[in-house]
Amino acid sequence: MFKKQLPMTKPFSEKVAKRVSRIPTADLEMWAENSLIEISRCLRMYGGSRDSGVLDEALLGAEALHAVVNELKERTTKR
C-alpha cells in the first residue's frame, strides 16, 4: 500500500535549527507566515525581473520556513 517514509534529512543548517529551537511557539507560527509572504514576494519579483538574486532570497526564506515547520512538528510530536 503506502511506502514507509524515510527520515527526512534537514536541508537547513544546524545553526538555523538551534536558533529556531529557542523561539516560542507563537513566534514561530508568525515567522512561518512571514516566511511564506516573503517567498511569495520574491517569486513575484523574479517573474518580472529574472534576477537570480531574488531567488537567493526566496531560498533563504524557504530554508527558514522549513526549519520553523520542522521545529513546530517536533514540538507537536513530543507531547
C-alpha positions, -999 to +999 in steps of 0.1 A: +000+000+000+019+030+013+056+031+013+073+037+046+087+073+046+124+076+050+136+100+077+139+135+062+173+150+061+174+186+072+181+209+043+189+237+067+219+243+089+222+232+125+228+269+133+193+277+119+178+247+137+194+258+170+181+293+167+146+282+158+145+258+188+148+287+212+119+307+198+085+304+215+058+286+195+036+316+189+065+335+174+074+305+153+039+304+138+042+341+130+076+336+115+062+308+093+035+331+079+060+359+073+084+335+055+056+324+032+048+361+024+085+368+017+089+337-005+058+347-025+071+383-028+104+371-041+089+348-066+067+375-080+097+398-083+116+371-100+088+366-125+092+402-136+130+406-135+145+371-139+171+383-113+187+353-097+195+373-065+158+374-058+158+336-060+186+335-034+163+355-011+135+331-018+157+301-010+168+317+023+131+322+032+123+286+022+152+274+044+138+293+074+103+282+067+114+245+065+133+249+098+103+265+115+078+240+103+102+211+113+105+226+148+068+230+151+063+194+141+089+182+166+072+201+193+038+187+184+051+151+183+069+154+217+037+160+236 
